[in-house]
Amino acid sequence: MNTTSLVQDSKLAKGITDAEAGQTGIAEKASEAALTTGQRVAICFAGGVIGALAVVTFSHVLFQSGISAALGVKAPVPLKSPDIYKPLFWGGLWGALFGLFIKSAWQRLYLIGFSYVLAPLLALFLFFLPKAGAGFFGLQMGGPMFTLYLVLVNLPFGIVTALTAKAIIGKHP
């Protein structure tokens, strides 16, 4: 008995072409296979860039609504080149770091993603701002209102990064 003809007959009975059957098999195998750490890091890098874009956009929303001015910030993050690239690149790096542990955080991804903003904020408050002369937590730059602004404007980063990674990865990391 010819098994090839049996497979062909079953495909014809179901109305599936050879091309569709091949694509279905590849898609099923890809969804069943776990991603490598490198793939998760790359996906989360992209998610971090999108998360940083959300932060930049949110800074413009806060500026247009007058909240930034009330907190002592005079201008939003610039959208022109080369100023826009720095936050997007750093967002990608922080997103890549998120990719290292996304598999273990998968069951509580949105909670972990929302709280993940604390890691870049702590680096900003304790390293980058003091190095730039703004003091710890940016207190020499604008006092506690500036610190509050930085927390507020960066809130979307973690959750948008997690949502983007989830959208790209699918059901299983």
TILO-62244 format. One line per 8 residues: their letters; for each residue x, y, z of C-alpha. Coordinates in nm, 2 decimals. Each point is the difference from the previous one (the first is absolute). Example, Ala and Ser with C-alpha at 12.3 -4.5 7.8 and 13.67 -1.06 7.14 Angstrom:
residues 2
AS> 1.23/-0.45/0.78 | 0.14/0.34/-0.07
***
This chain:
residues 173
MNTTSLVQ> 0.00/0.00/0.00 | 0.13/0.35/-0.09 | 0.01/0.22/0.31 | 0.06/0.31/-0.21 | -0.33/-0.04/-0.18 | -0.18/-0.05/0.33 | 0.14/0.33/0.13 | -0.09/0.17/-0.32
DSKLAKGI> -0.35/-0.14/0.01 | -0.05/0.11/0.36 | 0.11/0.35/-0.09 | -0.23/0.01/-0.29 | -0.29/-0.12/0.21 | 0.06/0.28/0.25 | 0.06/0.26/-0.28 | 0.36/0.08/0.10
TDAEAGQT> 0.26/0.06/-0.26 | 0.36/-0.11/0.04 | 0.12/0.36/0.05 | -0.26/0.05/0.28 | 0.09/-0.33/0.17 | 0.37/0.10/0.00 | -0.07/0.34/0.14 | -0.22/-0.14/0.27
GIAEKASE> 0.27/-0.25/0.11 | 0.27/0.27/0.02 | -0.23/0.23/0.20 | -0.09/-0.28/0.24 | 0.36/-0.09/0.05 | 0.11/0.36/0.05 | -0.27/0.06/0.26 | 0.09/-0.32/0.19
AALTTGQR> 0.38/0.07/0.01 | 0.12/0.22/0.28 | 0.19/0.31/-0.09 | 0.37/0.02/0.07 | 0.13/0.26/0.25 | 0.15/0.20/-0.29 | -0.34/0.01/-0.18 | -0.17/0.12/0.32
VAICFAGG> 0.26/0.26/0.05 | -0.04/0.12/-0.36 | -0.37/0.01/0.03 | 0.01/0.19/0.32 | 0.26/0.25/-0.14 | -0.27/0.09/-0.26 | -0.26/0.01/0.28 | 0.22/0.23/0.19
VIGALAVV> 0.04/0.24/-0.30 | -0.38/0.01/-0.02 | -0.03/0.05/0.37 | 0.25/0.29/-0.02 | -0.21/0.14/-0.29 | -0.30/-0.01/0.23 | 0.20/0.20/0.26 | 0.09/0.26/-0.25
TFSHVLFQ> -0.36/0.02/-0.12 | -0.12/0.02/0.36 | 0.24/0.29/0.06 | -0.17/0.19/-0.28 | -0.35/-0.09/0.14 | 0.11/0.13/0.34 | 0.14/0.32/-0.15 | -0.31/0.07/-0.21
SGISAALG> -0.23/-0.06/0.30 | 0.21/0.25/0.22 | 0.10/-0.27/0.25 | 0.37/0.04/-0.09 | -0.01/0.37/0.06 | -0.16/-0.05/0.34 | 0.28/-0.24/0.09 | 0.27/0.25/-0.12
VKAPVPLK> 0.09/-0.16/-0.33 | 0.02/0.25/-0.28 | 0.01/-0.22/-0.31 | -0.08/-0.36/-0.10 | 0.26/-0.24/-0.14 | 0.10/0.13/-0.35 | -0.12/-0.20/-0.30 | 0.27/0.12/-0.24
SPDIYKPL> 0.31/-0.19/-0.09 | 0.24/-0.08/0.18 | -0.18/0.08/0.33 | -0.26/-0.27/-0.05 | 0.25/-0.28/-0.05 | 0.15/0.00/0.35 | -0.32/-0.08/0.19 | -0.10/-0.27/-0.26
FWGGLWGA> 0.34/-0.16/0.02 | 0.00/-0.01/0.38 | -0.35/-0.13/0.00 | 0.11/-0.28/-0.22 | 0.29/-0.09/0.23 | -0.23/0.00/0.30 | -0.24/-0.21/-0.20 | 0.27/-0.25/-0.09
LFGLFIKS> 0.08/-0.04/0.37 | -0.37/-0.07/0.06 | 0.03/-0.27/-0.27 | 0.25/-0.19/0.22 | -0.27/-0.08/0.26 | -0.32/0.02/-0.19 | -0.04/-0.37/-0.01 | 0.00/-0.03/0.38
AWQRLYLI> -0.24/0.30/0.02 | -0.24/-0.12/-0.26 | -0.28/-0.10/0.24 | -0.01/0.35/0.15 | 0.13/0.18/-0.31 | -0.21/0.31/0.03 | 0.07/0.05/0.38 | 0.37/-0.05/-0.05
GFSYVLAP> 0.00/0.22/-0.31 | -0.18/0.28/0.18 | 0.24/-0.02/0.29 | 0.31/-0.04/-0.23 | 0.00/0.38/-0.05 | 0.17/0.01/0.35 | 0.33/-0.14/-0.14 | 0.06/0.28/-0.25
LLALFLFF> -0.13/0.26/0.24 | 0.24/-0.10/0.27 | 0.29/0.01/-0.25 | -0.12/0.35/-0.10 | -0.04/0.13/0.36 | 0.31/-0.16/0.15 | 0.25/0.01/-0.29 | -0.09/0.20/-0.31
LPKAGAGF> -0.15/0.32/0.16 | 0.28/0.04/0.26 | 0.26/-0.05/-0.28 | -0.17/0.27/-0.20 | 0.01/0.24/0.30 | -0.37/-0.02/0.09 | 0.07/-0.18/0.33 | -0.16/-0.31/0.13
FGLQMGGP> -0.36/-0.04/-0.12 | 0.04/0.33/-0.20 | -0.06/0.20/0.31 | 0.25/0.27/-0.10 | -0.17/0.04/-0.34 | -0.35/0.07/0.11 | -0.06/-0.14/0.35 | -0.25/-0.27/0.08
MFTLYLVL> -0.24/0.12/-0.27 | 0.25/-0.09/-0.27 | 0.05/-0.34/0.16 | -0.38/-0.05/0.00 | 0.00/0.10/-0.37 | 0.27/-0.26/-0.09 | -0.20/-0.27/0.18 | -0.32/0.10/-0.17
VNLPFGIV> 0.14/0.03/-0.35 | 0.18/-0.34/0.01 | -0.30/-0.20/0.13 | -0.10/-0.13/-0.34 | 0.34/-0.15/-0.08 | -0.02/-0.33/0.18 | -0.36/-0.09/-0.09 | 0.04/0.10/-0.36
TALTAKAI> 0.32/-0.20/-0.02 | -0.18/-0.31/0.15 | -0.31/0.05/-0.23 | 0.22/0.02/-0.31 | 0.20/-0.30/0.10 | -0.31/-0.20/0.06 | -0.15/0.10/-0.33 | 0.31/-0.11/-0.19
IGKHP> 0.07/-0.32/0.20 | -0.35/-0.13/0.02 | -0.11/-0.26/0.25 | 0.33/-0.16/0.11 | 0.34/0.17/0.04
***
